[in-house]
Amino acid sequence: MQIVTGMNIYNKTLDASVVTIGNFDGVHRGHAEIFAHLKKISIDRGVPSVVVTFEPHPLKILAPESAPSLITTFEQKSALIAEYGIDYLVVVPFSKEFSQLPANDFVLTILCRSLGMVHIIIGHDYAFGRGREGNFKTLETLGTLNGFTLEDLPPIGEEGVVFSSSLVRSAVADGDMDAAARILGRYYQISGTVVHGREIGQTLGFPTANIATSNELLPSDGVYAVMARIDGQLVKGACNVGINPTFGGSTRTIEVFLLDYSDNIYDHGIDVHFVQRLRPVQRFPDVATLKSAIAQDVSNTRIILENLDATYVRLNGKPESCAH
């Protein structure tokens, strides 16, 4: 997948393409259906498939006080989109100035002239551009005048629940990793680097990897059964998200005790896939009680991960990028 961004979005990139447009935060199962359909139409018509998105998320610029915590970083989002065989990811740099661009100008300048759009697929009730002018009716009129066709996909979900990024955020914030996984089609993941911490786990006999992450959305405080990817290897683990109240902690941390693993991994990259919440964070009366609880957490983690659905642990590749 090639990534086009910056001023290159205004250059002539393609003579013909099939396009979808959206924020696609989380790249959940609803997005997956759109991408699969996009790829099918792309193959049927013999033209490249293009996903158009915005960076940063428009609400980060227009209403930062109400902007959501994002499910994926840009790197995670682009890697997930690449997995669907998409040919081009066009990343529109979003700013207050850009937000004033009429939807008509955006469609004609970028989608039609730069990308040669012959067909566009939008999700149910999606709209874009100044004042959300870029809706189905506007696109239908522009398509008639400029020679492209249009599809509006119906809501995508199951058992009466429509898949959405907001539902994923709610599930993760509640620590309901099962619900998040059902919508995402994979376990919720954060990525980061192993850093030095207070090394409390070392003194307890359960040395932990402290994670520094740029992911905005974290599960609610608690202990979780997780799978971690380090140096290309998948390792079982128990993860604590919280402030370590037993030791008077005040800073929220993410710490993973890796089962049957003892390599020195400081400064190494790590991906943590949250499988199931074990319990809330607790303040224990003494160290002995805490050690007993951690031992039970590890035992429960082993049982849970024995029945792991491996297809839900997604090992993302890195998309090829160009035109920065």
TAMOCOR-V983955 format. One record per helix or strand. SS is the DSSP state (A for helix, B for strand). FROM is the first residue (numbers start at 1). LEN is the number of residues. Records with the same first field share a line. If there is no record, write none. Layout:
# TAMOCOR-V983955
SS: FROM-LEN + FROM-LEN
This chain:
# TAMOCOR-V983955
B: 2-4 + 17-5 + 48-8 + 88-6 + 117-6 + 128-1 + 134-1 + 149-4 + 157-2 + 161-2 + 188-8 + 209-5 + 222-9 + 233-10 + 253-6 + 269-11
A: 6-5 + 29-17 + 58-5 + 64-3 + 74-9 + 96-4 + 103-12 + 130-3 + 136-11 + 165-9 + 177-8 + 200-5 + 245-3 + 287-20 + 310-3
